[in-house]
Amino acid sequence: AVASEDIPTSLPEAESLLAQHESIKNEIDNYKEDYEKMRAVGEEVTQGQTDAQHMFLAQRLQALDTGWHELHRMWENRHSLLAQAFDFQTFLRDAKQAEAFLNSQEYVLSHTEMPTSLQAAEEAIKKHEDFLTTTEASEEKITGVVEAGRRLINDSNANADKIQEKVDSIQERHRKNKEAANELLTKLKDNCELQHFLQDGQELTLWINEKMLTAQDMTYDEARNLHSKWQKHQAFMAELASNKDWLDKIDTEGQALVAEKPELKPV
């Protein structure tokens, strides 16, 4: 079992093989006292003896020493391999969780559409800000996986190349998601400004249409006397004048919006 070359392909298997290997070390340690006694007796018996029988016994003792140390060396080598495999499988498990976070983020970022009303636009910003909060909460786990991978690479893990590839992939996807999330927030805020402007414009349009109907109202022209006509006309003109600032404000906001964001001009 000490010389086994089986490489675990999952975390449970790595844990199991490592535990089995630890139990072998305990078994070896149980023979340590017997080995040391046999070695001490052998050295005592062969000390100063030069005949063939004692020389043969001395050679057997030397072979015993060599075998004992080789057994420990093999155990250490196998233990190092299994420990590295365990660390690698642990990294893969954590990397899989990090990739699940990234998959979820990428789905949200690619399926967010621009709302077509002010209320929906404001709600979309709130929803995206909540998404950013969740993203920030998962960032520690993602960076933790990256840092763990780097430590394994620095420790010359047997799977360093695969770990590096996974670390690079997670880092790049994480960077792109953060960039896309910030860009989307900017677009949602721009859209909210646009929807606010369009709503104001729609309200003004409705008011203008209403005033045009008032101006065309036959009862306005059929007022019973000139004074009554004059009063209605004065009230109508006063209302138009009082709302001129409203029209100017919307026009100014529209011009500023187009100047700042030319892509909105077709709207």
Stockholm file with secondary structure:
# STOCKHOLM 1.0

chainA/1-267         AVASEDIPTSLPEAESLLAQHESIKNEIDNYKEDYEKMRAVGEEVTQGQTDAQHMFLAQRLQALDTGWHELHRMWENRHSLLAQAFDFQTFLRDAKQAEAFLNSQEYVLSHTEMPTSLQAAEEAIKKHEDFLTTTEASEEKITGVVEAGRRLINDSNANADKIQEKVDSIQERHRKNKEAANELLTKLKDNCELQHFLQDGQELTLWINEKMLTAQDMTYDEARNLHSKWQKHQAFMAELASNKDWLDKIDTEGQALVAEKPELKPV
#=GR chainA/1-267 SS CTTCCCCCCSHHHHHHHHHHHHHHHHHHHHTHHHHHHHHHHHHHHHTTCCSHHHHHHHHHHHHHHHHHHHHHHHHHHHHHHHHHHHHHHHHHHHHHHHHHHHHHHHHHHHSCCCCSSHHHHHHHHHHHHHHHHHHHHHHHHHHHHHHHHHHHHHTTCTTHHHHHHHHHHHHHHHHHHHHHHHHHHHHHHHHHHHHHHHHHHHHHHHHHHHHHHHHTCHHHHTCSSHHHHHHHHHHHHHHHHHTHHHHHHHHHHHHHHHHHCGGGTTC
#=GC SS_cons         CTTCCCCCCSHHHHHHHHHHHHHHHHHHHHTHHHHHHHHHHHHHHHTTCCSHHHHHHHHHHHHHHHHHHHHHHHHHHHHHHHHHHHHHHHHHHHHHHHHHHHHHHHHHHHSCCCCSSHHHHHHHHHHHHHHHHHHHHHHHHHHHHHHHHHHHHHTTCTTHHHHHHHHHHHHHHHHHHHHHHHHHHHHHHHHHHHHHHHHHHHHHHHHHHHHHHHHTCHHHHTCSSHHHHHHHHHHHHHHHHHTHHHHHHHHHHHHHHHHHCGGGTTC
//
